[in-house]
Amino acid sequence: LEFRQDFPGTDVVVLEQNYRSTQNILDAANAVIGNNFDTSMSKRLFSDRGPGERITGFTGVTQHDEAQFVADEIDNLHTGGMAYRDMAVFYRTNAQTRALEDVLMRSGVPYRLIGGTKFYERMEIKDVLAYLAAVANPDDGLAHRRILNTPKRGIGDVTESAIQRFADDNQISFREAMRQIESVGVAARATATVREFVNALDRISGTVATAKVVDVLIALLEATGYLILLKESRDPQENARAENVEELVGLTREFQVKSPEGTLIDFLTEVALSSAADDLDDESGTVSLMTLHTAKGLEFDAVFITGIEEEILPHRISVAEAGGIQEERRLFYVGITRAKKKLHLSLATSRATFGDIASCMPSRFLAEIPDSLVDWRESGRRSLSPSFEKRSWDAPSKPRTEWTGAITREVRDNSGLELVIGDRIRHDDFGEGQVVAVTGDGAKRIAEVQFDEVGKKKLLIKIAPIAKV
């Protein structure tokens, strides 16, 4: 930006013609980046590809509403001839992928994460699920061994091996061997640490039968300090892991709202069904899921930018930093300009966060895009539209397109369910419908169902919340 000051008299050639995107997309990008302060060498992109389609905007009640909108739009684009490989979904933080992965998988959309790991395969999620498994089942030796020194509490491999050997010799569980740590014969410091740890596990296990799943998880995180250590770290990667753990806490909250009588075992079973689902494949490739940072330098026919809310985009940490808002705006600009033909912008009015359901405000960046460029749609479950001036939610002043895909989060084990064309089914969220096509084999079977009220949708039979009528 200081090039002209350092080299006075230099001729500056501004490259403003864009050969990738349509003009509506570029107009949105120009409007957004024009609000940054560093405009001494600004440029206004233009294209000879014509105005193109208007941008599609969507406001959902929850992140699952938003994710179902993404899945439905992807299916519509694919039905219209666009290959999965030509579509991408962007998000600001990796923690946002959980709802997207759940819904894309259930909707039979093949996807892959670029530059990241699937939610349930992330180290911190496996750690926390191992804690839950340990308090749910004291005989789960693998879970206990995983969490014994996680986070680090001074229990080394020698102590772990000694406990396992004592358990094997006495034909007792690893947990019971921990309870008898004074007889194992390890160092006094390790003995005291194991004693304190197993007492905490036993105390929390005693609450499992009556406590809510979210309360069990919060008790574990508080007793072990797992989350606070991640949040207080100066390593940004550790902070990102903390966001993933908070997303898992939010998942337990969603589970309890959906299943008030649901137990910890029920929750772990549901997670196991979701995380064990096989990757889907299609001859037209897979939809790419990635962070906005990863998206730099790439291009796709259709792009979905999700979670455009205050504290997500712009991110709450960046808001407090000097120049942070400008950098977040540039990141949004990058995401917009990755789209060649079709751009989707989406947000939710509420998200499950640490221990609660939090209201979300639309991002200030959305107010910078002219209304004439965006066709807004809304969840059919609630009549809301973003009021950008106040960054709040108001009843729409004029009719908006209503979207009929609002969902709750539900999976089940349908391994033995056989469906054929013509079968009538009932879906927990979409109501009754008729099967019009069945494709794939085994765990990858996908049913295409014409629902009476919400239209046609694809479902992964293995885990969809459906039953024959």
Secondary structure, DSSP 4 states (H G I P E B T S, - for coil): --HHHHSTT-------B-SSS-HHHHHHHHHHHTTSS--TT----B-SS-S-SPEEEEEESSHHHHHHHHHHHHHHHHHTT--GGGEEEEESSGGGHHHHHHHHHHTT--EEESSS--GGGSHHHHHHHHHHHHHH-TT-HHHHHHHTTSS--S--HHHHHHHHHHHHHHT--HHHHHHTGGGT---HHHHHHHHHHHHHHHHHHTTTTTS-HHHHHHHHHHHHTHHHHHHH-S-HHHHHHHHHHHHHHHHHHHHHHH-TT--HHHHHHHHHHHHTPPPP--TT--EEEEETTTTTT--EEEEEE---BTBBTTBHHHHTSTTHHHHHHHHHHHHHTTEEEEEEEEEESEEEETTEEEE--B-GGGGGS-GGGEEEEEETTS--EEETTTTEEE--SS--EEE-----------TT----TT-EEEETTTEEEEEEEEES-GGG-EEEEEETTTEEEEEETTT-SEEE-
